[in-house]
Amino acid sequence: MIIGASVKRKEDPRLLAGRGCYVDDVRLPGLVQAALVRSAHAHAEIGSINVARARAMPGVIFIATAADLDVAQPIPVRLGPRPGQRPFLQFPLARRQVRYVGEPVTVVVATDRYVAEDAADVVEVEYHRLPPVANTDQALAPHAALLHEGGTTNLADRLVMGTGEPDAALARAGIRIRRRFGVQRHSGVPLETRGIIASYDAGSGRLSVWGPTKVPHFNRRVLSDLLGIPADRIRFIEPDVGGGFGVRGEFYPEDFLIPWVAIRLRRPVKWIEDRREHMVAANHSREQIHDVELGATTDGRIVALVDRICVDMGAYVRTHGVTVPELTGALLPGPYRIPHYRAEIACVLTTKTPTGTYRAPGRYEGTFVRESMMDLLARAVGVDPVEIRRRNFIPPQEMPFRVGTAALGVETVYDTGAYASSLDAALAAVDYPRMRASQASARAQGRHIGIGLACVVEKAGLGPWEIARVEVDKAGRITVYSGLASLGQGLETTLAQVCAEELHLSVEEITVIHGDTARVPVGVGTFASRGAVVGGSAVLLASRAVKDKLLDRATRTLEAAREDLVMERRRIFVRGVPSRGVTFAELAAASVATEPGISATQIFRVSEMTYPYGTHVAVVEVDSGTGHVTILGYAIAYDVGKAINPMIVDGQLVGGLAQGIGGALLEEMIYDSEGQMLATTFMDYLLPTAAEMPHTVSIRILEETPTPLNPLGIKGAGEGGTAGAGAAIANAVSDALGPLGVEVVSLPLSPDRILELIRSAQTHGHARG
Ligand code: MCN
């Protein structure tokens, strides 16, 4: 069996040997370089823009401002567009006003990057400053400065979702718990920053674009609409990618500007983002405030949950629309039966970088809130956090389970799940009873050790479809073409595994092609952990169709019954008579009269999502003198229905966890009251390093509840490592510092924040055991 085997990643030998080709490695003759003049102010009217000095600099080729752009359309929403969002969309260059620090104002092109940047420095933009809208409170205040002319408010959208009668149920509840929680603004910061190269061939009218990943076909459509060039004249080529994490490859202003300049100049143009630019220009995420109330019976059974969520969207509605707020509300109930539920979500515009999805969007935030409330409920009832979760899990026999919410146009219906089982597996991985006992003895020695749980329900496999083509050429070589894109998640290996399984091959014998619109003319792309589920299923269907064709032809060639044929090593022979056979190459060559090789294209369509789930357990020690949190141990048990490649799933969970730890302890895009971003380098935006990671992470991949929604039975794996990390670590820190009266209600848990929590608990709080 190749599906289910931990084969090594096909892509790694090339990448590890330095033979990868990233966008910055693409060399084209006559290439010129672009730099952007970005707003230095959070909110201002643009007066004049004087480019005379810049234009006079030797080596400067071209400069454009919004007035020079012949684009009438803003960048559209990709996921869940709604008519009300239109006034808040972003144009590629700021027109009349800037609304966040880093907003593109002018594009400068020069013979080299140094000149381009020097010239950008001397572009004189006259700004008439307007009051910044530094946070959601200011944005919603009665006389707040309005950010967008088309809007009458700074509220981009308001979502309400839920089920039952939560107010009445809360009123009747024996236990009621209210809290305000906050998650800080942070986001994906791949080590390879974004970049794009565009080249236009005036003769053929063809435009080639290297760089954008994730959704090349959608981006091509948008570019085609904005430029007024037919999509079939535009080719998107995805090079290797140094991390995506949800932020890379959406359609950003630069994705219009660079191709537009290339067409104007009839020369290839390149733009590579520097780190500071990335921090202010790429999508931010996660900034939310939750005012939540939970009602339960006195024995701890949840009866109602009401959450008023305020999401800081930044200055514009970008390609994700209100996906992150919507997913927050849709999946907040998690693995628990919550008969009465309501989420009221305000999507608020402020003068900060616009936002989008970042690995486990909405679930990282919602899981933190829900799982913190579960611990508070356990405390109110006087039972162990494990017990309170067991009392509230939706049992497997109630699957499929309708949550009463919807996101991305899909009703939230959990397909399969055995939540208690994943909890058991995670507890076993850390030896929970022993861990509690050693916590007690450590406490007796004055050490602050805590154990935190988080039960997660993720979503994966967003439709509506994905395409795959499998080809056997005349040499018998097998190529898989997929509409997916790579973010570094090991797609070439796992898609090859799916095909290899069907055609009885090894992974090495299969080439996987993706991310080039000339070779894969249509596709949807990679996001929402849909690759394995939707793209993998499409490869399965196409491989099966090719297998059918091969066997069909072999039946005729060998004059044998189909059930007597054996497929092995790119050859089909009659069982028991290995010499009576025919190779894939021979079959493909023979078919040439009717078709070029043997191939099949299949689309896998799916209208429902699948819901992987799991449990995180964090064991931490907090130094109450310095505020430092050390993660002593960590376990994740995660059910993916069936793992195509357990080693890759393991890597996904550990890699995702590293990002979750960053969000829990370190990473924060801090703004001052003037709307200036204060964390624009890795000196002040702290990423987790090996030192912050636990020495061991125990991963238990579970395959207990395959989904009926796809032929492989699989659920996604890309985001589960991130989704529960903030919650588990927060609960562990609350547990560790419980005796000092500390209760965590916001992230990140940086040392200064921990010390502040301890100080304020000492001033106001009551210690608890
Ligand atoms: N897989 C598997 N068995 C399963 C499910 C998944 O073997 N049952 C494998 C897949 O074939 C794939 C990987 O695990 O190699 C992740 O699969 P999947 O969950 O389908 O997610 P996608 O392929 O759609 O990838 C997107 C997802 C998201 S949304 C983000 S963000 C993300 C991620 O996965 N960003 C990543 N993983 C990342 N990994 C790396 N290295 N870099 C990123 O930027």
Residues whose N, C-alpha, C, O or C-beta is under 5 A from the ligand:
A	BS01	MCN	G243 G244 F245 G246 R359 L487 G488 Q489 G490 L491 T494 T526 F527 A528 S529 R530 G531 A532 V533 V640 K642 A643 I644 N645 I648 V649 Q652 I714 K715 G716 A717 G718
